[in-house]
Structures are given as C-alpha cells and as structure tokens.
Amino acid sequence: MMAFDYDLFVIGAGSGGVRASRVAAAHGARVAVAEEHKVGGTCVVRGCVPKKLLVYGAHFAEDLSDARNFGWDVPTCGFNWPRLQANVLAAVDRIIDSYTSTLEHHQVEIFRERATVSGPQEVTLASGRTVTAERILIATGARPHIPDFPGCEHGITSNDVFHLETLPKRVLIAGAGYIANEFAGIFNEFGAQVTLINRSDVILRGYDESIRDRLLQISMTKGIDFRFNTSFKSIEKRDDGTLRVDLDGSDAMEVDTVLFATGRVPNTRGLGLEAAGVELDKGAVKVDADNQSSCPSIYAVGDVTNRVQLTPVAIREGQAFADTIYGNKPTRVDYSCIPSAVFSHPPMAGVGMTEGEARNRLGSIKVYQSDFRPMKNVLADRNERALYKMICESDTGRIVGLHMIGPDAPEILQVAAIAIKARLTKDAFDQTVALHPTMSEELVLMR
Ligand code: FAD
C-alpha cells in the first residue's frame, strides 16, 4: 500500500474546511489544512460575523432615537467608526484564534499558504513543497464577482468594506441580493447617503414577494435611493478621491465609495482541478450527494460547490463528509427547509416555499398573514409595520412556507423553522397558547 503524507488534505480553512478537518481528525485521520488568508474563512473574517456586528452597531441609530419616546433624555450622539471597526476586528481575531487552537488541539497541521492540486492525490503549496494525501477536500469557498467595465478597479467588495479607513458619506451599492441590502441598511443607519443600483427591477429574488416589497418600501422611507434597470458604464476617480459614476439607465452620480455586491463565484480558478480530472459546472466543483467529485480521491464542500452558499450548510457538508469517510457513519445533508435571513433594517427571514412557488408546485394553498405595527414601534412613533406570512397546503393544513419581516424576524423564524421542518400544521400552531405580549404570538393567531 502506498504511504501518503496525510489521510486527508483540506484546501481552505473556512466554515466547511475547519469542520471537516476537525471531525476527520477526531475520527483518527491524519489531517492537514492549507489556508491562504486567515483561519475561519469568509464567515468569520469577512462575512457573517463582522457583518452582523456592524448591523448591531448600526441599529443603535434607531434605538437611540426611539429611546426618547421611552423617557430617556438622549443627547445628539456622534458615531465613531474607527472605534466600532477596531472592536469588530478584535472580536474577529478572537474567533480566528479559537478556530486555530481547536484545529491544533485536534492535531490538524495548518499550512498558512495557498495550495493547489497537482494530482489526484497530490497538493503543491505556494512554498513549492508537494505533499500527498489519500484524499483531498476542496473547501475554497467563493469570492466576490466584480463586473468588468472601465474604472471597475475603483470599486470595493465585501472583502474590503470592513477595513474602510473612513466612513463614506455617499455610497453606491451595486446588486440586490442579501449582501447589498444588508450593507445599504448599515451605511444608511450610519448616516451615509445610500444608492442601490440593480440591473433588474427586483430585490432579493427568491424571497417571498410581499416580504421583499415591504423591505423595499421601508428602505425607501428610510432614505435609501433605489435605481432599477441600471448598470455601470464607467467609474472615474477624481483627484480629491471622489468617484464619478456613469450609468446606463440612470443619471450619473458622484460618490465616495462604490461597493460591488454583485454575486459570488466559486473559488476554483488556478486550483489545478481540471488537470486532476475534476469536472466543474460554471466554475463550481460538481459533486454527488456524498460530496465526491468526478475524481474519486477528491471531494468538495461549501460555497465552492455552489449548492446553497450559507455557513450552516458548508458546516453540515463538512461534517457529513468527515463522518461518512472517517467515522463509519454515512451521512447526507438534507437540503429541504433551510431557513435564511437578510439582516436589513428591519430584518427579514424565510423558510420553505414562497407563495409563488407554493402556487406553482401545489396548486391549492391557503395563505395566512399578519400585518401589524409592533408595540415598540407604536410608542416610538416609528411608522414601520411587520409582516408575517404563513403558507399551507390546502387539504392537510401542513405549513410549507413561513416568511417574515420585522424586529427580530431571524431569531423568531429559527425557532418556527423547527416546526415547519417537523411538518407541523397550522392547527398545531393554533393549539399553542400565545405568549403575550410578544411579536411571535402572531404566529399562533394568524387568520
Ligand atoms: P469560506 O468560508 O469562504 O472558506 C474558504 C477558505 O478557503 C477561505 O478562507 C480562503 O481564503 C481559502 N482558500 C481559497 N482558496 C485557497 C487555496 N487555493 N489555498 C488555500 N486556501 C484557500 N452565510 C450565512 O449563513 N449567514 C450570513 O449572515 C452570511 N453573511 C455573509 C456576509 C458576507 C459579506 C459574505 C461575503 C458571506 C456571508 N455568508 C453568510 C456566506 C458564508 O460566509 C459562506 O457561505 C461560508 O463562509 C462558506 O464556507 P466555505 O467553507 O465554503 O468557504
């Protein structure tokens, strides 16, 4: 039998790679992982974690203003971007350290450099060293897509946004997905003038129409300027650092920062996968239900496979891979009923089918809605309504979709998603006594 340097070599120490490395090692495998940037990957370093901390930071703008109607004498408060930024980056560093020590504790060898595949069972490191492994796991994630047009190099992506030296006063955000809408909310709460441009005329495709319409309406009321059916012609950087942006479909603009949130593409460029016999589909590694690629010794998990680009999914795929191969516990990820959220202001969240999808797939459905002004918003004199929508199969009453926008929607939806996943019916919700007064009691009182 050929002796390999490692049983498993993982490329990429992000959500999927760290979980797979740790669990495989715990099952007794000899594991190494290569990371070209920072252990923790997108979620920890430049995604979910720092983004959510900025969302918290931004929301104080509304809380401080609302506090006045609750009796607090709040002076005009200034906002200190460098202080929030330093605290967020320090929090990120602590998580990176903790991920690193977890890997070390499990005797996973960490190579802090880029790795590429140089054969079905061989990896070449940036230093030039080659190592062999019985199996290779590709967990290289995805990177921001930047549209190609004159001056596009003057824009930034979500990778750079956490490191801005100063808070821009005028921000142009391109895209209409969750990252675009989240950063539109963040910058708007910090007092910047925010314009969001999008090639089509919808935001947050894939989310329920009534919920995304509500977000659009509230965001516009808060002062975010949306320009639809608009794309870039060029960006010109002036001597004073400001950017002149020429657009197709809309007037030219002058801004301080252009943020591209125009999608994420799987990180497979230059990885050497094709030469090793790994089939790609639009740049994503094609895998079967057990995360195995067309090359039997090479597997892939997470964003690089472009299945569902979310952290908990990458983690589950990493866990399933390690349990199946090294733990004698065959496991497959169940992709049904994956809840997701947009941490906008207010946030929205959903699980299961949208109303449109349910009508197409099931035909006969019942839709229940609760459109209400949260008690806290009433006293704060904040004219912002929440909307909850439940979609049920007509004959059985089984809930097939739940969608909501309003304060704490993601926190509420995570719990409700358990019931949807367990195939509960609307009757089961109705039989549950309301917990009063809460916003989530609306879920058991829907008509
Ligand atoms: P990643 O976490 O991206 O890890 C891949 C790692 O591989 C990276 O560290 C990279 O440096 C490394 N790498 C790449 N190529 C090589 C190479 N050749 N050699 C060595 N190392 C390499 N998801 C959520 O669930 N909730 C959210 O709220 C959320 N918010 C997000 C906000 C933003 C701004 C972004 C960008 C993403 C967000 N996501 C969110 C998505 C989430 O971050 C990803 O789905 C998740 O990180 C995917 O994990 P992964 O392991 O596939 O890849």
Boltz pocket constraint, residues with backbone or C-beta under 6 A from the ligand:
constraints:
  - pocket:
      binder: B
      contacts: [[A, 11], [A, 12], [A, 13], [A, 14], [A, 15], [A, 16], [A, 17], [A, 34], [A, 35], [A, 36], [A, 37], [A, 38], [A, 39], [A, 40], [A, 41], [A, 42], [A, 43], [A, 44], [A, 46], [A, 47], [A, 48], [A, 49], [A, 51], [A, 113], [A, 114], [A, 115], [A, 116], [A, 139], [A, 140], [A, 141], [A, 142], [A, 158], [A, 179], [A, 267], [A, 271], [A, 301], [A, 302], [A, 303], [A, 304], [A, 308], [A, 309], [A, 310], [A, 311], [A, 312], [A, 314], [A, 341]]
      max_distance: 6.0
